[in-house]
Amino acid sequence: VDSAICSIGSLNMDIRSFGLNYELNLIVYDEKTTQELEMDFHNDLHHCTKFNLKAYMHGNVLKRTRDSLCRLLSPLL
């Protein structure tokens, strides 16, 4: 929030996340740490590639199959 407060974690706001998945978030109320984390995030963006559905659909069949299996099994993981 305005480079002063940040939230780090995987928590979704639903009962499953709170109870079953044991997901957590950390709220940081330190401006210096928050600004450092924000810089890290922007630096990480330089190493990302934009997802392209058309390229994905024409890509490796084994990779798509693996992704589909992981999606099916995700509630158990």
matplotlib code that plots the C-alpha trace (Angstrom):
import matplotlib.pyplot as plt

x = [0.0, 1.7, 5.1, 4.6, 2.9, 3.1, 1.4, 3.4, 1.9, -0.6, -3.7, -7.0, -10.0, -12.1, -12.7, -10.6, -7.5, -8.0, -8.6, -7.7, -4.7, -3.1, -2.2, -0.6, 0.2, 2.7, 1.9, 5.0, 4.6, 8.1, 8.6, 12.2, 11.6, 8.4, 10.3, 13.1, 10.5, 8.8, 12.2, 12.8, 9.4, 10.1, 13.5, 11.8, 9.5, 12.5, 12.9, 9.3, 7.7, 4.1, 1.8, 0.5, -2.3, -1.8, 1.9, 1.0, -1.6, 0.9, 3.7, 4.9, 2.0, 3.7, 4.0, 0.3, -0.6, 1.5, -0.1, -3.6, -2.7, -1.4, -4.6, -6.7, -4.6, -4.2, -7.0, -5.0, -1.5]
y = [0.0, 3.1, 1.5, 1.6, -1.7, -5.1, -8.5, -11.6, -15.0, -17.4, -16.9, -16.8, -15.5, -18.7, -21.3, -23.9, -21.7, -20.7, -24.2, -27.0, -25.7, -23.8, -20.9, -17.8, -14.2, -11.9, -8.2, -6.0, -2.5, -1.3, 1.2, 0.3, -3.4, -2.8, -0.6, -3.3, -6.0, -3.8, -3.2, -7.0, -7.5, -5.1, -6.7, -10.1, -8.8, -8.4, -12.2, -13.0, -13.9, -13.1, -16.1, -16.6, -19.1, -19.6, -20.5, -22.7, -24.7, -25.3, -26.2, -29.4, -32.0, -33.7, -30.3, -29.6, -33.1, -32.6, -29.3, -30.8, -33.7, -31.2, -29.2, -32.3, -33.3, -29.8, -30.3, -33.2, -31.5]
z = [0.0, -1.2, -0.7, 3.0, 3.9, 2.1, 2.2, 1.4, 1.1, -0.6, 1.4, -0.4, 1.5, 1.8, 4.4, 2.6, 2.6, 6.3, 7.7, 5.2, 3.3, 6.2, 4.0, 5.6, 4.8, 6.4, 6.7, 6.8, 8.4, 7.7, 4.8, 4.1, 3.9, 1.9, -0.6, -0.9, -1.6, -4.2, -6.0, -5.9, -7.5, -10.3, -10.9, -11.1, -13.8, -16.1, -16.0, -16.8, -20.1, -21.0, -21.2, -24.7, -25.1, -28.8, -28.3, -25.3, -27.3, -30.1, -27.7, -26.1, -25.7, -22.8, -20.9, -21.5, -20.3, -17.2, -16.5, -16.9, -14.5, -11.9, -12.3, -11.6, -8.6, -7.1, -4.5, -3.1, -3.2]

ax = plt.figure().add_subplot(projection="3d")
ax.plot(x, y, z, "-o")
ax.set_aspect("equal")
plt.show()
